[in-house]
């Protein structure tokens, strides 16, 4: 394929799609495109005011769009439970896009005591997906899209210090959370395949996109951003791999999509490969089991 862009998104009329972190950046661009293609789009956002502003912006472009706000804080298992209850009232759920995430913040902990990047980027999506799994599986040919990063290449799961009580490096923990997204996406597909389910689990990454995500990057580096942005995807372009994974015909479970140019930094979306470590099934299973223990939520797969 030459590369997938928003122009290639097929008609989504009749589909219901959840996009987490939909008030800004990649999530907003993903939600806007899907709403414009006729999907019923649920915006999973921590801030209701920002979610409303995002909804208003979408309706300004697509007045007939069907957009619903869901209050969702992936740093709170209570919030995730409440959001799942609302979403599970939908008669169908064709696609869940686990887009929301945080990047290299100072050491912080979620409401449940998890190191924030592991909690928000992995455990939150793990719990949300698990709680929505029955509704997703009840919809024919549904998809679950997890958002990883090229940062996964440096990632390892530190099972001996999962909550960074001994040592914290923001970049190391970010990379850990991103390879966790791949372990989860691949392990989920293996388990769905094992029971013959037609739901698929797909992973995507945006390359390097111009969004609010790097707000914690050190100021000296930020001074270079005006020049570096010339080589990045815009937020709209960064959404292309996610849109590809969520909507393109022929996508198969366990595949990974990312940008096609400059070492997967920018460009239209194509199928790409994650590193060898991300395919270690024993680590993926260990992480799956640990995630059940930490969240108290069991996907029962």
N, C-alpha and C positions, 0 to 999 in steps of 0.2 A: 504494500500500500504506500501511496505517496505521502500520506500523513493526514490525520484527522483534525478538523477544526470545528468550531461551532456551526459553521455553515453545513456540516455533514450530519448534524443531529437530526434524526428522523422525527416524524410527527409523534408526539407523546400523548395525544388525546386519549382519555380513559385511564391513564396511569396515575398512581399516587406515589410521590417520591418525597422522602425525608432528606433534608440537607442540614447537617449540623454546622454551626459556625457560619450561618448564612447571612449575617448582617454586614459582613465586610469581606474584602479581598476575594480569594478564590471561591469561597462559599457563596458570596453574593452573586458573582458572575455565573456560577453554576446554576444557582436557583433562578436567576433572571432568564437565562437561556432556556431552561426547562419549562418555566412558566410561559414563555413566549411560544413554545412548541406545543402548548396545550395541556401540559401535565397539571395535576393538582399538587402543589408544592407546599410542604410543611417546613417552615423555617425554624430550626431548633437553635435557639439563641439564649444566652445567659441574661442579657439586658433586654427587657421588654420595650424600653423606649427606642433602643437601637434597632430592634427587630421591627418595630412599627415604622421607623424611618426607612428601613430597607424595603418593607412591603410597599410603602408609599412610592418609593422610587421605581419599583417594578411596575406598579399600577399606572404610573405616569407614562411609561413606555408601552405597556400592554394593558389597556384599561379593562379588558375582559378576563384578565388572568385570575386564576383560582389560587389564592395564596392564604395560608393559615399560619398563625404564630403559635409556637410551642415553647414555653419557658423551659430551658434546659441548661443546667450547670453541670458539666462533666466532672467537676471537682467535688461533686456531692452525690453520694449514692441515693439520698432521699430525693433530691431533685430528679435524678435519672428515673427512679421508680415512678414519680408523679408524671413525668413526661411520657414514659412508656404507657402508663394507664390511658393518657389522652390519645396517644397515637394508636393504641390497640382498639380504640373505638371506630377507627376507619374500617370500612368494609373490605379494603384491600390495601396491600403495601407492596408495590412492584419493585422499588429500589430504595435501599438505605445507603446514603452516602455519608460515611464517617469522615468528615472533612475537618472539623474543629480541632485546634491544637495550640500549644504554646511552644515558644522556642527560646532557649538559653536564658531563663529568668534567674535571679538570685535564688539561693536555696529557700524554698517555701514548701509548705505542706498543705494538702487538701483538707477539707473538712473532716475527712475520715482518716487523716494521718499518713497519707501516702506522699512520697516525694512528688512534687507537683507535675513534673513532666511525664513521669511514668504513670501517675494517676490520671491526668487529663488526656494524655495522648494514647495510652493503651488501656488502662483498667476501666476508664469511663466508657469508651467505645465497646470494650468487651462486655460490660454489664448491659449497656443499652441494646446491643445486638442480641444478646442472650434473652433479654426480656421481650424483644420484638420477634423472636425467631418463629414462634408459632404462627403469627399473622403473616410474616414473610413467606413461610413455607406453604401456607394455605393459598397463596397467589401463584398461579402458574408461571414458571420461567422467571421468577424474581431474581434480583441481584443484590449482593451486598458488596459495596466498594469501600475498601480501606485506603487511607492516604498515607503513603510512606514518604521517603525522601532519599536523595543521593547520599545523605549523611548516614544512611544505614550501613554504608561500606566500612565505617569505623566502629560500628556498633557491636557490643557484646552484652549479654545479660549477666549482671553481677548478682547472682543468686545469694551470695554471702552477705551482701549489703544492699538489698533491694531498695530500701528507703533512705539510703545515703546518710546513715547515722554515723558512719566512720569517716567518710570522705565525700566531698562534693566538687565535681567539675561540671559546669553547666553544659559544655559541649559534649562531654562524655555521656552525660545523662540524656541529652537530646538524641544522640546517636543510638543509645540503648533503646529509647522509646520508639525510634523509627524502625529499627530492626525488629522490635516487638510487633509492630504493625504487620510486617511481612510474615513473621512466624504465625501470627494469629490468622491472617488471611489465607495462608497456605494450609494450615492445620484445619481451619474451618472447611475448606474445600475437600480435604481428604475425608473428613468425617461425613460431609454431605454426600460425597461419592459412595462412601461405604454403605450407606443406607438407600442408595439409588434415588436420592432426591434430585429434582430438576432445578432447584435453587442453585445459583453459582456464587462463589466468592472470588472477587477480582481485586487486584491491588493497582494503584496508580501513584505517580509522583509528579509534581509540577515543574521539576527542574529548579531553576532559581527565578522566582517571580517577584515583581515589585508589589509587595503587600505590606500590611502593618505587622506581620509576623516577626520580623527581626527588630522589634522595638527595643530589645535589651542588648543589642550588639554594641560593643564599646564605641565611644564617640570618635576616636581617631579613625576607626574603620568607616564610620558613618560619613566622615568628611569626603571619602572617596566615592560614596554612593552615586552622586550625579554622573560620574564617568562610568562606573560599573553598570548602572542601569541601562546603558546603551547596549549591553550584551545580554540583558535579562529578558525574560518574558514579561509582558504586562500582566496584570491580574487576570484580564480577560483571556490572554493566551495561556496563562498558567492553568486555567480551568480546562483546557482542551483534553489532557489525558484523563481527567476524571469523567468528563462528558463522554469520551470515547469508551471507557470502561463501563459506564452506566447505560449507554444507549446503542452502541454500534452493533449491527448484526454480525453474527459469527464469533463474538467474544466467547471464550471458553473459560470455565472455572480454573483458577490457579494461575491465570496469566497476569502479566505485569505490564503496565503501559506508562510511557513517559515521553518527554520531548525527543525530537529526532536530530537536533543540531548541537554542535559545540559540546560534545561529551554529555549529552542529555541535559544541557542547561536550558535550551530554548528551542522553539520551533514547533511545528505540528506534531501531533501524538502518533506514536507507533508502538508496537510491542517491543519491549526491552527485556533485559535480564538483570535480576538482582544477583548479589554475590553468592559464592558457594556456601558460605556460612549460613545464609538465610534459609537454606534448604535442609538444614540438619533436623531431621524429624524428631530425634530424641530430645533436643532442646525445645522444640516447638511443643511437644507433649508435656514436658516439665513445666514450661511457662503456662500452658493451658491449665494444668492442674493447680499451679500456684495462683493463677488468676481467680479460679473458683474459690479457693480458700480465702484470698484477700477480699474479694467482693461479696462473698456469700451468695453469688448468683451462678447457677449451673445451667449451661445451655442444653444439657441432657442429650448430647450427641456422642 
